[in-house]
Amino acid sequence: MKKRDIIKKGFSKLIKEDKLKAVAEFVENPSEFIALLKSFWHQDEKRQKQFDEFSENTISNYHIPYGVSPNVIINGESYIVPMVIEESSVVAAASAAAKFWGERGGFHAEVIDVKKVGQVHFCWKGKKETLLNLMPEIKAELLRNTASITEKMEKRGGGILDIELIDFTDKIDNYYQLRVTFNTCDSMGANFINSILESFGRSLQDFFARQESLDKEEREVEIVMCILSNYTPECKVKVWVECHTDELNGVYDQLDGKAFAEKFKKAVDIANIDEYRAATHNKGIYNGIDAVVIATGNDFRAVEAAGHSYASRNGHYGSLSYVEIKDDIFRFTLEVPLALGTVGGLTSLHPLANKSLELLGNPSAKQLMMIAATMGLANNYAAVKSLTTKGIQQGHMKMHLANILNQFGATEEEKGLAAEHFKDKTVSYSEVEKFLHTIHYA
């Protein structure tokens, strides 16, 4: 208890070395733990200082594999797509799907819209009719008072698109919101949006305080909060693959192309009616999307929040992807909200995020939306294909073999023997353990 009291008091003000020492007291071997954390520090002190400043109380760096999926064809263009993820089969699955569909016309993608949303939540005790009548004046004042903030964004073609009054007084007494839509061009725009919303809140209070024709109570506005929404149903991208069912012949030796397409469709349809399946189905989509989002320094938590909300837009949680088979044409489509940026924030500050964008040809935000969504569909295709044919574990566990061998501390020679042994066998933790035991006592 005494140690925890020490940690609680002024920890953020300690220098990094003292933070390390304080935290290390909670593990069995403090000096070993400190040495481990320091081994992950960047050798370039200037670079490490930059990493330290990304977040509060940083004491080390946490490494996640940075891989690439080559030869991803999107709208006729070929990309090498960087993917940051620790799950062993994701990059392999994406690459296999990209190769397969690259031979069938590649991926097709389009951005449907790029509107982002922010809200000013407020309570006001006057009559709704009065508020509606005042809205034109309120809007004009809000826009006028934020002109200095929006000027540069407007020059790039973005800015505030609309301000809408939403009435929630039937659910919470006196509660309204201003729902504001934005175009933030190539930036994700969180700071831009929140700065405008907070200005709107102050301006709204000032506006009503000056309305001498209103009662004293009506001249008071309670600003509850001003914040962007991560639900962006109008910042959406669509990506799809398609081919004649005959081109699916050979995908699985026990089904012809048409039968495979129909079974594949049935699996996706199940994900649209059963939330238990839908959660795992959509998680597979975000395996691909998140890997690109992280590699480019974007916010994967915001991206997932938007997607899962969108998956519930019809009153139940369902699949983000869907399949159509018409006139023997198989078409597999993903539609997903995806608010991404290619300028500002971590995309500019993190050296690997910056190089990831360069590797992609310095895409616009719209292009990055299409690339990330494509990798989501690629992983979704690979997962559903495996589930409806050989099962997911055979391929997944083969990719996981290296991790299991490392857990056992296998030598390079043992790893080579294991790779050969498990070529045609099911990989599991217990089977690997038995195999290593066998060669140790052979």
C-alpha positions as CSV (number, residue, x, y, z in Angstrom):
1,M,0.0,0.0,0.0
2,K,2.9,2.4,0.8
3,K,4.4,1.9,-2.7
4,R,1.1,2.7,-4.3
5,D,0.8,5.9,-2.3
6,I,4.2,6.9,-3.6
7,I,3.2,6.2,-7.2
8,K,0.0,8.3,-6.9
9,K,1.7,11.5,-5.7
10,G,3.2,13.6,-8.5
11,F,4.2,10.7,-10.7
12,S,3.9,12.6,-13.9
13,K,6.3,15.2,-12.6
14,L,9.1,12.7,-12.1
15,I,12.0,12.4,-14.5
16,K,11.9,9.4,-16.8
17,E,14.6,7.4,-14.8
18,D,12.6,7.9,-11.6
19,K,9.4,6.8,-13.2
20,L,11.1,3.6,-14.3
21,K,12.4,2.9,-10.8
22,A,9.0,3.6,-9.2
23,V,7.2,1.3,-11.7
24,A,9.8,-1.4,-11.5
25,E,9.2,-1.9,-7.8
26,F,5.9,-3.7,-8.7
27,V,7.6,-6.6,-10.5
28,E,9.6,-9.5,-9.1
29,N,13.0,-8.4,-10.6
30,P,13.1,-4.6,-10.8
31,S,16.6,-4.3,-12.4
32,E,15.8,-6.9,-15.0
33,F,12.5,-5.1,-15.8
34,I,14.3,-1.7,-16.1
35,A,16.9,-3.2,-18.4
36,L,14.2,-4.7,-20.6
37,L,12.3,-1.4,-20.9
38,K,15.5,0.4,-21.8
39,S,16.4,-2.1,-24.4
40,F,13.4,-0.9,-26.4
41,W,14.4,2.7,-26.2
42,H,15.5,4.2,-29.5
43,Q,19.2,4.6,-29.9
44,D,18.7,8.1,-31.3
45,E,18.1,10.3,-28.2
46,K,16.3,12.9,-30.2
47,R,14.0,10.4,-31.8
48,Q,13.3,8.8,-28.4
49,K,12.4,12.2,-26.9
50,Q,9.9,12.7,-29.8
51,F,8.3,9.3,-28.9
52,D,8.2,10.2,-25.2
53,E,6.2,13.4,-26.1
54,F,3.5,11.5,-28.0
55,S,2.0,10.3,-24.7
56,E,2.0,10.9,-21.0
57,N,4.2,9.0,-18.6
58,T,6.1,7.2,-21.4
59,I,8.8,4.9,-20.0
60,S,9.5,2.7,-23.1
61,N,8.4,1.8,-26.6
62,Y,6.2,-1.2,-27.5
63,H,7.2,-2.8,-30.8
64,I,4.6,-4.3,-33.1
65,P,5.5,-5.9,-36.5
66,Y,5.5,-3.7,-39.5
67,G,4.8,-5.7,-42.6
68,V,3.7,-5.1,-46.2
69,S,1.2,-6.6,-48.6
70,P,2.6,-6.2,-52.1
71,N,0.9,-5.9,-55.4
72,V,-2.5,-4.8,-54.2
73,I,-4.5,-3.6,-57.3
74,I,-7.0,-0.9,-56.5
75,N,-8.8,0.8,-59.4
76,G,-6.1,-0.3,-61.7
77,E,-3.2,1.1,-59.6
78,S,-0.7,-1.2,-57.8
79,Y,0.2,-0.5,-54.2
80,I,2.6,-1.8,-51.6
81,V,0.5,-1.5,-48.5
82,P,2.1,-1.2,-45.0
83,M,0.4,-3.1,-42.2
84,V,1.1,-2.8,-38.5
85,I,-0.3,-5.8,-36.6
86,E,0.8,-8.6,-34.3
87,E,-1.7,-11.3,-35.5
88,S,0.4,-13.7,-37.5
89,S,-2.0,-14.6,-40.3
90,V,-3.4,-11.2,-41.2
91,V,-0.7,-9.9,-43.6
92,A,-0.5,-13.4,-45.2
93,A,-4.2,-13.5,-45.7
94,A,-4.4,-10.0,-47.1
95,S,-1.5,-10.8,-49.5
96,A,-3.1,-14.0,-50.7
97,A,-6.4,-12.3,-51.3
98,A,-4.7,-9.4,-53.1
99,K,-2.9,-11.9,-55.4
100,F,-6.2,-13.8,-56.1
101,W,-8.2,-10.8,-56.9
102,G,-5.4,-9.1,-58.8
103,E,-5.7,-11.8,-61.4
104,R,-9.5,-11.1,-61.6
105,G,-9.5,-7.3,-62.2
106,G,-8.3,-6.2,-58.8
107,F,-10.3,-4.3,-56.2
108,H,-12.7,-1.5,-57.1
109,A,-13.3,1.4,-54.7
110,E,-15.0,4.7,-54.4
111,V,-15.5,7.3,-51.7
112,I,-19.2,8.0,-51.2
113,D,-18.8,11.1,-49.1
114,V,-16.4,12.8,-46.6
115,K,-18.7,14.6,-44.2
116,K,-17.6,14.5,-40.5
117,V,-19.8,15.4,-37.6
118,G,-19.5,17.5,-34.4
119,Q,-22.1,18.4,-31.8
120,V,-22.8,21.2,-29.3
121,H,-25.0,19.7,-26.6
122,F,-26.9,22.4,-24.7
123,C,-30.0,23.0,-22.5
124,W,-32.4,25.9,-23.0
125,K,-35.6,26.5,-21.2
126,G,-37.4,28.7,-23.7
127,K,-40.0,27.8,-26.3
128,K,-38.9,25.7,-29.2
129,E,-40.6,28.2,-31.7
130,T,-38.5,31.0,-30.3
131,L,-35.3,29.0,-30.8
132,L,-36.3,28.1,-34.4
133,N,-37.0,31.7,-35.2
134,L,-33.6,32.7,-33.9
135,M,-31.6,30.0,-35.7
136,P,-30.8,32.1,-38.8
137,E,-29.3,34.8,-36.6
138,I,-27.5,32.2,-34.5
139,K,-26.0,30.5,-37.5
140,A,-24.7,33.7,-38.9
141,E,-23.1,34.7,-35.7
142,L,-21.5,31.3,-35.2
143,L,-20.0,31.3,-38.6
144,R,-18.8,34.9,-38.3
145,N,-17.1,34.2,-34.9
146,T,-15.2,31.1,-36.3
147,A,-14.1,32.7,-39.6
148,S,-10.5,33.0,-38.5
149,I,-10.4,29.3,-37.6
150,T,-12.0,28.1,-40.9
151,E,-10.2,30.4,-43.3
152,K,-7.3,28.1,-44.2
153,M,-9.5,25.0,-44.3
154,E,-11.9,26.8,-46.7
155,K,-9.0,27.7,-49.0
156,R,-8.3,24.0,-49.3
157,G,-11.9,23.3,-50.2
158,G,-13.2,22.4,-46.8
159,G,-14.8,24.0,-43.7
160,I,-18.2,24.0,-42.1
161,L,-20.9,22.5,-44.3
162,D,-24.1,22.8,-42.3
163,I,-25.4,23.6,-38.8
164,E,-28.6,21.7,-37.9
165,L,-30.8,22.1,-34.7
166,I,-31.8,18.8,-33.2
167,D,-34.6,18.6,-30.6
168,F,-34.2,16.0,-27.9
169,T,-36.6,17.6,-25.4
170,D,-38.9,14.6,-25.5
171,K,-36.1,12.5,-24.1
172,I,-34.2,14.9,-21.8
173,D,-35.8,18.1,-20.5
174,N,-34.8,21.2,-22.4
175,Y,-32.0,19.4,-24.2
176,Y,-31.0,20.4,-27.8
177,Q,-28.0,20.0,-29.9
178,L,-26.4,21.7,-32.8
179,R,-25.3,19.0,-35.2
180,V,-22.5,20.4,-37.4
181,T,-21.1,18.8,-40.5
182,F,-17.6,19.4,-41.8
183,N,-15.2,18.7,-44.6
184,T,-11.7,18.6,-43.3
185,C,-10.0,17.7,-46.6
186,D,-6.8,15.6,-46.1
187,S,-6.6,16.1,-42.3
188,M,-8.5,13.9,-39.8
189,G,-9.6,17.2,-38.4
190,A,-10.3,16.4,-34.7
191,N,-8.6,19.5,-33.3
192,F,-10.1,21.7,-36.0
193,I,-13.6,20.4,-35.4
194,N,-13.4,20.6,-31.6
195,S,-12.0,24.2,-31.7
196,I,-14.9,25.3,-33.8
197,L,-17.5,23.5,-31.6
198,E,-16.1,25.1,-28.4
199,S,-16.2,28.5,-30.0
200,F,-19.8,27.8,-31.0
201,G,-20.7,27.0,-27.4
202,R,-19.3,30.3,-26.1
203,S,-21.0,32.2,-29.0
204,L,-24.3,30.6,-28.3
205,Q,-24.2,31.7,-24.6
206,D,-23.1,35.2,-25.6
207,F,-25.9,35.4,-28.2
208,F,-28.7,34.6,-25.8
209,A,-27.2,36.8,-23.0
210,R,-27.7,39.8,-25.3
211,Q,-31.4,39.0,-26.2
212,E,-33.1,41.6,-24.0
213,S,-36.5,40.7,-25.3
214,L,-36.3,37.3,-23.7
215,D,-37.0,36.5,-20.0
216,K,-34.0,36.2,-17.7
217,E,-34.3,32.5,-17.6
218,E,-34.4,32.3,-21.5
219,R,-31.2,34.3,-21.7
220,E,-29.3,31.5,-20.0
221,V,-27.9,28.6,-22.0
222,E,-26.2,25.6,-20.3
223,I,-23.5,24.2,-22.6
224,V,-23.3,20.5,-21.6
225,M,-20.4,19.7,-23.9
226,C,-18.9,20.4,-27.3
227,I,-17.2,17.5,-29.1
228,L,-16.8,15.8,-32.4
229,S,-18.6,12.5,-33.0
230,N,-16.7,9.4,-34.1
231,Y,-19.9,8.2,-35.8
232,T,-19.4,9.4,-39.4
233,P,-22.0,7.6,-41.5
234,E,-21.5,10.2,-44.3
235,C,-17.7,9.8,-44.4
236,K,-18.0,6.5,-46.1
237,V,-16.1,4.3,-48.6
238,K,-17.2,1.4,-50.8
239,V,-14.9,-1.3,-52.1
240,W,-15.8,-4.5,-54.0
241,V,-14.5,-7.4,-56.1
242,E,-16.4,-9.2,-58.7
243,C,-16.0,-12.0,-61.2
244,H,-18.0,-14.7,-63.1
245,T,-18.6,-17.7,-60.8
246,D,-16.6,-19.9,-63.3
247,E,-13.5,-17.9,-62.3
248,L,-14.0,-19.3,-58.8
249,N,-13.5,-22.9,-60.0
250,G,-10.5,-24.4,-58.2
251,V,-10.8,-22.2,-55.1
252,Y,-11.8,-25.4,-53.3
253,D,-11.5,-28.8,-54.9
254,Q,-14.7,-30.1,-53.4
255,L,-16.9,-27.3,-54.8
256,D,-17.2,-25.8,-58.2
257,G,-17.1,-22.0,-58.6
258,K,-20.9,-21.5,-58.4
259,A,-21.3,-23.7,-55.4
260,F,-18.4,-22.0,-53.6
261,A,-19.9,-18.5,-54.4
262,E,-23.3,-19.6,-53.0
263,K,-21.8,-21.1,-49.8
264,F,-19.6,-17.9,-49.4
265,K,-22.8,-15.8,-49.7
266,K,-24.6,-17.9,-47.2
267,A,-21.8,-17.3,-44.7
268,V,-21.9,-13.5,-45.2
269,D,-25.7,-13.6,-44.9
270,I,-25.5,-15.3,-41.6
271,A,-23.2,-12.5,-40.3
272,N,-25.9,-10.1,-41.3
273,I,-28.6,-11.7,-39.1
274,D,-26.6,-13.1,-36.2
275,E,-24.8,-10.6,-34.0
276,Y,-22.6,-13.3,-32.5
277,R,-21.2,-14.2,-36.0
278,A,-21.3,-10.5,-37.1
279,A,-18.9,-9.4,-34.3
280,T,-16.2,-11.9,-35.4
281,H,-16.9,-11.3,-39.1
282,N,-16.4,-7.5,-38.7
283,K,-13.4,-8.1,-36.4
284,G,-11.8,-9.8,-39.4
285,I,-12.5,-6.8,-41.5
286,Y,-10.8,-4.5,-39.0
287,N,-7.8,-6.8,-38.9
288,G,-7.0,-5.3,-42.3
289,I,-8.3,-1.8,-41.8
290,D,-6.7,-1.3,-38.4
291,A,-3.3,-2.5,-39.7
292,V,-3.2,0.2,-42.3
293,V,-4.7,2.9,-40.0
294,I,-2.0,2.2,-37.4
295,A,0.8,2.1,-40.0
296,T,-0.3,5.6,-41.2
297,G,-0.6,7.2,-37.8
298,N,-4.4,7.4,-37.7
299,D,-6.8,6.6,-34.9
300,F,-7.9,3.0,-35.1
301,R,-10.2,3.3,-32.0
302,A,-12.2,6.1,-33.7
303,V,-12.4,4.1,-36.9
304,E,-13.7,1.0,-35.2
305,A,-16.2,3.0,-33.1
306,A,-17.7,4.4,-36.3
307,G,-17.8,1.0,-38.1
308,H,-19.5,-0.8,-35.2
309,S,-22.0,2.0,-34.8
310,Y,-22.7,1.8,-38.6
311,A,-23.1,-2.0,-38.4
312,S,-26.0,-1.3,-36.0
313,R,-27.7,1.4,-38.1
314,N,-30.7,-0.8,-38.9
315,G,-31.6,-1.6,-35.3
316,H,-29.5,-4.7,-35.0
317,Y,-25.7,-5.4,-35.3
318,G,-24.9,-7.0,-38.6
319,S,-22.2,-7.5,-41.3
320,L,-20.4,-4.6,-42.8
321,S,-19.9,-6.6,-46.0
322,Y,-22.4,-8.2,-48.3
323,V,-22.6,-10.5,-51.4
324,E,-24.7,-10.4,-54.5
325,I,-24.8,-13.2,-57.2
326,K,-26.7,-12.1,-60.3
327,D,-26.4,-13.7,-63.7
328,D,-23.6,-15.8,-62.4
329,I,-21.6,-12.7,-61.4
330,F,-20.2,-12.9,-57.9
331,R,-19.8,-9.5,-56.3
332,F,-18.4,-9.0,-52.7
333,T,-18.8,-5.5,-51.3
334,L,-17.7,-3.7,-48.2
335,E,-19.3,-0.3,-47.2
336,V,-17.8,1.3,-44.1
337,P,-17.4,4.8,-42.6
338,L,-13.7,5.7,-42.4
339,A,-12.5,9.1,-41.3
340,L,-8.8,9.2,-42.0
341,G,-6.2,11.9,-42.5
342,T,-2.9,12.2,-44.4
343,V,-1.6,15.5,-43.0
344,G,-1.2,16.8,-39.5
345,G,-1.0,14.9,-36.2
346,L,0.9,11.7,-35.9
347,T,0.8,11.1,-39.6
348,S,3.4,13.9,-39.9
349,L,5.2,13.4,-36.6
350,H,5.8,9.7,-36.5
351,P,8.7,8.8,-38.9
352,L,7.2,5.5,-39.9
353,A,3.8,6.9,-40.4
354,N,5.2,9.5,-42.7
355,K,7.2,6.8,-44.6
356,S,4.1,4.6,-44.8
357,L,2.3,7.4,-46.7
358,E,5.3,7.9,-48.9
359,L,5.3,4.1,-49.7
360,L,1.7,4.4,-50.7
361,G,2.5,7.3,-53.1
362,N,1.5,10.1,-50.7
363,P,-2.2,9.5,-51.1
364,S,-5.0,12.0,-50.4
365,A,-7.3,11.2,-47.5
366,K,-9.8,9.8,-50.0
367,Q,-7.2,7.5,-51.5
368,L,-6.2,6.3,-48.1
369,M,-9.8,5.5,-47.2
370,M,-10.0,3.3,-50.3
371,I,-6.7,1.6,-49.5
372,A,-7.6,0.8,-45.9
373,A,-11.1,-0.4,-46.8
374,T,-9.5,-2.6,-49.5
375,M,-7.4,-4.4,-46.9
376,G,-10.5,-4.9,-44.8
377,L,-12.3,-6.6,-47.7
378,A,-9.2,-8.6,-48.5
379,N,-9.0,-10.0,-45.0
380,N,-12.7,-10.6,-44.9
381,Y,-12.6,-12.6,-48.2
382,A,-9.6,-14.7,-46.9
383,A,-11.3,-15.4,-43.6
384,V,-14.7,-16.4,-45.1
385,K,-13.1,-18.4,-47.8
386,S,-11.2,-20.4,-45.2
387,L,-14.2,-20.8,-42.9
388,T,-16.3,-22.2,-45.8
389,T,-13.7,-24.5,-47.1
390,K,-10.8,-26.0,-45.1
391,G,-11.5,-24.2,-41.8
392,I,-9.7,-21.3,-40.2
393,Q,-7.3,-23.2,-37.9
394,Q,-5.1,-25.0,-40.4
395,G,-3.7,-21.9,-42.0
396,H,-3.8,-19.8,-38.9
397,M,-1.9,-22.3,-36.7
398,K,0.7,-22.8,-39.4
399,M,1.4,-19.1,-39.3
400,H,1.3,-19.3,-35.5
401,L,3.9,-22.2,-35.4
402,A,6.9,-19.8,-35.1
403,N,5.3,-18.1,-32.1
404,I,4.8,-21.5,-30.4
405,L,8.3,-22.6,-31.1
406,N,9.7,-19.3,-29.7
407,Q,7.7,-19.9,-26.5
408,F,9.5,-23.2,-26.1
409,G,12.9,-21.5,-26.9
410,A,13.4,-23.8,-29.9
411,T,16.8,-23.5,-31.7
412,E,17.0,-22.6,-35.4
413,E,17.6,-26.3,-36.2
414,E,14.6,-27.3,-34.3
415,K,12.5,-24.7,-36.0
416,G,13.5,-26.1,-39.4
417,L,12.7,-29.6,-38.4
418,A,9.3,-28.5,-37.0
419,A,8.4,-26.6,-40.2
420,E,9.1,-29.7,-42.2
421,H,7.2,-32.0,-39.8
422,F,4.0,-29.8,-39.6
423,K,3.8,-29.3,-43.4
424,D,0.9,-31.7,-43.6
425,K,-0.2,-31.9,-40.0
426,T,-2.4,-29.8,-37.7
427,V,-0.5,-27.4,-35.5
428,S,-1.3,-27.0,-31.9
429,Y,0.6,-26.1,-28.7
430,S,0.4,-29.7,-27.4
431,E,1.5,-31.2,-30.7
432,V,4.5,-28.9,-31.0
433,E,5.5,-29.7,-27.4
434,K,5.3,-33.5,-28.2
435,F,7.4,-33.0,-31.3
436,L,10.1,-31.1,-29.5
437,H,10.1,-33.7,-26.8
438,T,10.5,-36.4,-29.4
439,I,13.5,-34.9,-31.1
440,H,15.2,-34.1,-27.8
441,Y,15.2,-37.7,-26.9
442,A,15.6,-39.2,-30.4
